[in-house]
Amino acid sequence: MNADVDDVDVDVEAATFELYGLKPADFTAARDAAVARARRKKDTAAAAAIGGLRRPTQAVWAVNLLARTHPDQAEALLRLGAELRRSYRELDGERMRALSHEQHRVIGALAVEAGQLAAGAGEQLRETVLREVGEIFHGLLADEEAARRWASGCLAKAPAVAVGFEGLEPAPGAAPPPADPAGARAAARNEETGSRRAGRAAEKRRARTAAVREQAAEASAALQRAEELLAEATAARDRAEDDAAGLSDELDALRQRAEAAQREAQEAKQLHRQAEQAHAGAVRAAEKAARKLEDLERSEEPSESVSGSGSSDKG
């Protein structure tokens, strides 16, 4: 009877789900025990798969806890991420702005809820960990695959926080929303009064101004995300370096993990440098867009004055 039981393959998916429901402090011992059981059953593939599972940080454990406790909230975040990605592909600036406000509200509420759930489970999260929880939720909005793993309660590591939606391209034929109908009607009235050329020039100026405003808003958003990325990269670098220093004092059996942690530290340093470069570029872009917008608005004031005089003459 025991021999028949030992011949049964290990359910890797079930073992993964069980492990990522544990606190980080309990993860490693439970994972090693699961690997040992798989080896006793001579299921080498399962042993390798389970042995490769990564120990979650406190922040990753907390967001997994929320997804397991409140699957409806997890699905809501997945829908919000899908909407954000869709509006980006369709170049729907107005929708992107509305969803950006919504994402800040939702992420703030989810971070608070995750902290409360962790405290209820006996883990009081530090302020730095709570910030990391919020950064994870930001990353999940852009990374659909990671978001699906999180919704199942089995996120292994924090997703990379990208500036905007890296890897997504606007849909073929996508175009910004049409100009304001009121502006179009005003241009038509100008044409009817014989100021066809002046009306078209004013419309072009308004379009250019709107485009620059949109660029300024996007540059500002990119700057904010770059600053968040820089903060995350700094924290990741510090964590990786601390892990590497701690692992160097452990037994010989842990040397392989120490080397992996050192590699992560190097990768984190590289990410930190890239984040600094992205931050500097975003600052320059934001300043350039702001200057361009200011110049256009100043140049538009005399034209608007002339247009107003034309309407008064008609009356």
C-alpha positions in Angstrom: 0.0 0.0 0.0 2.8 2.5 0.9 4.6 1.6 -2.3 1.5 2.5 -4.3 1.2 5.9 -2.5 4.9 6.6 -3.1 4.4 6.1 -6.8 1.8 8.9 -7.0 3.2 12.0 -8.7 3.6 15.1 -6.5 1.0 17.9 -7.3 3.4 20.8 -7.9 0.5 23.3 -8.3 -1.0 22.4 -5.0 2.4 22.5 -3.2 3.1 25.9 -4.7 -0.3 27.2 -3.5 0.3 25.9 0.0 3.8 27.3 0.2 2.9 30.8 -0.9 0.2 30.9 1.8 2.9 30.6 4.5 4.7 33.4 6.2 8.2 34.1 4.7 9.8 32.9 7.9 8.2 29.5 7.5 8.6 29.2 3.7 12.1 27.8 3.4 11.7 24.9 5.8 8.3 23.9 4.3 9.8 24.1 0.8 12.7 21.9 1.7 10.3 19.4 3.3 8.2 19.3 0.1 11.3 18.8 -2.0 12.3 15.9 0.3 8.8 14.3 -0.1 9.0 14.6 -3.9 12.5 12.9 -3.9 11.2 10.1 -1.7 8.5 9.5 -4.3 11.2 9.7 -7.0 9.5 12.6 -8.7 12.6 14.4 -9.7 10.7 16.9 -11.9 8.5 18.0 -9.0 11.5 18.2 -6.7 13.3 20.5 -9.1 10.2 22.6 -9.7 9.4 23.0 -5.9 13.1 23.5 -5.1 13.2 26.4 -7.5 10.3 28.3 -5.8 11.5 31.7 -4.5 11.0 32.7 -0.9 8.6 35.7 -0.9 9.4 39.0 0.8 7.1 40.3 3.5 5.5 42.6 0.9 4.9 39.9 -1.6 3.4 37.7 1.1 1.1 40.5 2.2 -0.3 41.1 -1.4 -0.7 37.3 -1.8 -2.6 37.3 1.5 -5.0 40.0 0.2 -5.6 38.1 -3.1 -6.4 34.9 -1.2 -8.7 36.7 1.3 -10.5 39.1 -1.1 -10.5 37.5 -4.6 -13.1 40.1 -5.6 -10.6 42.9 -4.9 -8.0 41.1 -6.9 -10.3 40.8 -9.9 -11.1 44.5 -9.6 -7.4 45.3 -9.9 -7.1 43.0 -12.9 -10.0 44.9 -14.6 -8.4 48.2 -13.8 -5.1 47.1 -15.3 -6.9 45.9 -18.5 -8.7 49.2 -18.8 -5.4 51.2 -18.4 -3.6 49.1 -21.0 -6.6 49.4 -23.4 -6.7 53.2 -23.0 -3.0 53.4 -23.6 -3.2 51.3 -26.8 -6.1 53.5 -28.1 -4.3 56.7 -27.1 -7.4 57.8 -25.1 -5.8 60.6 -23.1 -9.0 61.6 -21.3 -9.7 58.0 -20.2 -6.1 57.5 -19.2 -6.2 60.6 -16.9 -9.5 59.4 -15.3 -8.1 55.9 -14.8 -4.9 57.3 -13.4 -6.8 59.0 -10.6 -8.7 55.8 -10.0 -5.6 53.7 -9.8 -4.1 55.9 -7.0 -7.3 55.6 -5.0 -7.6 51.8 -5.5 -3.9 51.1 -4.8 -4.0 53.2 -1.6 -7.0 51.3 -0.4 -5.5 47.9 -1.3 -2.2 48.7 0.5 -4.0 49.7 3.7 -6.1 46.5 3.5 -3.0 44.3 2.9 -1.3 45.9 6.0 -4.3 45.2 8.1 -4.5 41.6 7.0 -0.8 41.1 7.7 -1.3 42.6 11.2 -4.2 40.3 11.8 -1.9 37.4 10.8 0.6 38.5 13.4 3.0 40.4 11.1 3.1 44.2 11.6 4.5 45.7 8.4 7.0 48.5 8.6 6.5 51.7 6.6 9.1 50.7 4.0 7.3 47.4 3.5 4.0 49.1 3.1 5.5 51.4 0.5 6.8 48.3 -1.3 3.3 46.8 -1.2 2.0 49.9 -3.0 4.8 49.6 -5.6 3.9 46.0 -6.2 0.3 46.9 -7.0 1.6 49.6 -9.4 3.7 47.0 -11.2 0.8 44.5 -11.4 -1.3 47.1 -13.4 1.3 47.0 -16.2 2.3 43.3 -16.0 -0.7 41.2 -16.9 1.1 37.9 -16.4 2.3 38.8 -12.9 -1.2 40.1 -12.1 -2.7 36.7 -13.0 -0.2 34.9 -10.7 -1.0 37.3 -7.9 -4.7 36.9 -8.3 -4.2 33.1 -7.8 -2.3 33.9 -4.5 1.0 32.6 -5.8 3.1 35.7 -6.7 6.8 34.8 -6.1 8.4 38.2 -6.5 7.6 41.8 -7.1 7.1 42.7 -10.7 9.4 45.2 -12.3 7.9 48.7 -12.1 7.9 50.1 -15.7 7.6 53.8 -16.7 4.2 53.8 -18.4 3.3 50.5 -20.1 6.6 49.2 -21.5 6.2 46.8 -24.3 2.7 48.0 -25.3 2.2 49.8 -28.6 -0.8 51.9 -29.7 -3.3 49.9 -31.7 -3.1 50.2 -35.5 -5.1 53.2 -36.6 -5.4 54.6 -33.0 -5.6 58.3 -32.8 -6.0 60.9 -30.1 -9.6 61.9 -29.3 -11.1 64.5 -31.8 -11.0 68.2 -31.1 -13.6 69.7 -28.8 -16.9 70.0 -30.7 -17.4 73.5 -29.3 -14.1 74.6 -30.8 -15.1 73.1 -34.1 -18.4 75.0 -34.1 -16.5 78.2 -33.3 -14.2 77.6 -36.2 -17.2 77.0 -38.5 -18.8 80.3 -37.4 -15.5 82.1 -38.1 -15.5 80.6 -41.6 -19.1 81.7 -42.2 -18.1 85.3 -41.5 -15.4 85.3 -44.1 -12.5 84.7 -41.6 -11.8 81.2 -43.0 -8.0 81.5 -43.0 -7.9 83.1 -39.5 -10.2 80.4 -38.1 -8.1 77.6 -39.5 -4.9 79.1 -38.0 -6.6 79.5 -34.6 -7.7 75.9 -34.7 -4.2 74.7 -35.5 -2.9 76.7 -32.6 -5.4 75.2 -30.3 -4.6 71.7 -31.5 -0.9 72.3 -31.0 -1.5 73.7 -27.5 -3.7 70.6 -26.6 -1.0 68.3 -27.9 1.7 70.0 -25.9 -0.5 69.9 -22.8 -0.9 66.2 -23.3 2.8 65.8 -23.7 3.4 67.8 -20.6 1.0 65.6 -18.7 2.6 62.4 -20.0 6.1 63.7 -19.2 4.9 64.6 -15.6 3.5 61.1 -15.2 6.7 59.5 -16.6 8.7 61.6 -14.1 6.6 60.4 -11.2 6.9 56.7 -12.3 10.7 57.2 -12.8 11.0 58.5 -9.3 9.0 55.5 -8.0 11.3 53.2 -10.0 14.3 54.9 -8.6 13.1 54.4 -5.0 12.2 50.8 -5.7 15.6 50.1 -7.3 17.4 51.7 -4.3 15.4 49.5 -1.9 16.0 46.4 -4.0 19.7 47.2 -4.1 19.9 47.6 -0.4 17.9 44.4 0.2 20.0 42.4 -2.2 23.3 43.7 -0.6 22.0 42.9 2.9 21.0 39.4 1.8 24.4 38.8 0.2 26.2 40.0 3.4 24.1 37.8 5.6 24.4 34.7 3.4 28.2 34.9 3.4 28.2 34.0 7.1 26.0 30.9 6.7 27.0 27.2 6.3 28.7 25.9 3.1 25.4 24.5 2.1 24.0 28.0 1.6 26.9 29.3 -0.5 25.0 28.8 -3.7 22.2 31.0 -2.5 24.7 33.6 -1.4 26.1 33.7 -5.0 22.6 34.1 -6.3 21.9 37.0 -4.0 25.1 38.7 -5.1 24.0 38.4 -8.7 20.7 40.0 -7.8 22.6 42.8 -6.1 24.6 43.5 -9.3 21.3 43.4 -11.3 19.8 45.8 -8.8 22.7 48.2 -9.1 22.4 48.1 -12.9 18.6 48.8 -12.5 19.5 51.6 -10.1 21.8 53.2 -12.7 19.2 52.9 -15.4 16.5 54.4 -13.1 18.8 57.4 -12.5 19.2 57.9 -16.2 15.5 57.5 -16.8 14.8 60.0 -14.0 17.2 62.5 -15.5 15.6 62.1 -18.9 12.1 62.5 -17.5 13.1 65.7 -15.7 14.5 67.1 -19.0 11.4 66.1 -20.9 9.1 67.6 -18.3 11.0 70.9 -18.3 11.1 71.1 -22.1 7.4 70.3 -22.4 6.6 73.0 -19.8 8.6 75.6 -21.6 7.0 74.7 -24.9 3.5 74.9 -23.4 4.3 78.3 -21.8 5.6 79.7 -25.2 2.5 78.5 -27.1 0.1 79.9 -24.5 1.8 83.3 -24.7 1.7 83.2 -28.5 -2.0 82.3 -28.5 -3.2 85.3 -26.4 -3.1 88.0 -29.2 -4.9 85.6 -31.6 -7.8 85.0 -29.1 -8.1 88.8 -28.6 -8.5 89.3 -32.4 -11.1 86.6 -32.6 -13.1 88.2 -29.8 -13.1 91.6 -31.7 -14.5 89.8 -34.8 -17.4 88.4 -32.9 -18.3 91.8 -31.4 -18.3 93.4 -34.9 -20.7 90.8 -36.1 -23.1 91.6 -33.3 
